[in-house]
Amino acid sequence: MDMRQLQYFVRVVESGSFSAAAAALHMTQPSLSRQVALLEADVRQRLLTRTGRGVMPTEAGLALLAHARQILEIATRAREELRELNASPSGRVVIGLPPRVALRLSAELVARFRERLPRAVLSISEGLSLHLREWLVAGRLDLALLFDPAPSPQLSYHTLLQEPLLLVAPPGTALPARVALSALPGYPVVLPSAPNSIRSLVEALLLPRGITLQVLAEVGAVQTVLALVERGVGSTLLPESALKLGSGVPLPHAPIGPPGVRNKLVLATPLAGPNTRLLKETHALLLELDHRAMLMGASR
């Protein structure tokens, strides 16, 4: 069936006459009558009955009318969706960020998101990597940056950054160029409380080797860990970028190992989630950011 003929037929039925429909369609009445006649010939059914007041659809006409309206509505939606391909996508995307990543990346991320996707809304949720991973699997997040996440059959990971883990000591401490794993128990430490990706990384490295640290205190935030180290309470184990969360007091630090261990930042996405243009654009934007430069920015 010809789409234009369906459109003409629907307009005639809705107008109640050929003359009114022809005027609305900006065409002559004979031309309109011919198009409807061609449609009737195509479907081999009489679709309209002339009355003293105009035209009325026959039983076949009523049956076709319902289908014609659906076909025209589908065509309209398809046309609008194709037009949207050339426009900026709209909608809302929710990204999960660990606190120290959110502190460094949020301003640049929001600015670039607004520039690239002005019709969309960005929502940032902060939390520990373990919790962000759970929220991602549960569908509460669209994308997330995670530190050293456990493998998951439901998620895809793209590595953005890897940093060596360092022993960070109080001001004035003399450290070797590299601290052997076996020497770590000689440095009393303050560590982030579990669950924490850094704490999990340290335990996965040391526990299989039978190395036990002297843990003086456990605290929730990396900033608090650094404050205690600056006060001389003890040392800690952190990636280099985490040092930028301190007050700016120079802290001696050295890589540990061999074997060394790296703190890994990944972009995580659900394998079964929707793959809209908005999510694709946001994913590409996250890959473009210079995560190393942002996390290693100057101390506040």
VENZIRA-V428773 format. One line per field, one symbol per residue. ss: DSSP state (H for helix, E for strand, - for the rest). phi: phi as a letter, one per 40 degrees, with the letter a starting at -180 (. if undefined). burial: + if it has 9 or more other C-alpha atoms within 8 Angstrom, else -. Layout:
ss = ???
phi = ???
burial = ???
This chain:
ss = --HHHHHHHHHHHHH--HHHHHHHH---HHHHHHHHHHHHHHH----EEEE--EEEE-HHHHHHHHHHHHHHHHHHHHHHHHHH------EEEEEEE-HHHHHHHHHHHHHHHHHH---EEEEEEE--HHHHHHHHHH----EEEEE-------EEEEEEEEEEEEEE---------EE-HHHHHH--EEEE----HHHHHHHHHHHHH-----EEEEE--HHHHHHHHH----EEEEEHHHHHH-------EEEE-----EEEEEEEEE------HHHHHHHHHHHH--HHHHH-----
phi = .cccccccdccccccgaccccccccfaccdcccccccccccccfacbbbcbcbibbccdcccccdcccccccccccccccccccccbccbhbbbbcbcdccdccbdccccccccccbccbbbbbbbicdcccccccccgcbcaacbcfccdaccbbbbcbabbccbcbbcdgccbccabcdcccccbdbbbccccaccccccccccdccgcbccccabbcbcdcdccccccgcacabaccccccccchccbdaacbhcccbbcbbbcbbccbccbcccccccdccccccccccccccccc
burial = ----+++++++++-++++-++++---+-+--++-++-+++-----++++----+++++-+++--+--++--+-----------+---+++--+++++++-++-+++--++-+++--++-+++---+++++-++-+++---+++++++++-----++--+++++++++++++---+--++++--++-+++++++--+++++++--+++---+-+++--++--+-+++++++-+++++++++++++++----+++++++--+++++++++++-------+++-++-++----+--+++----
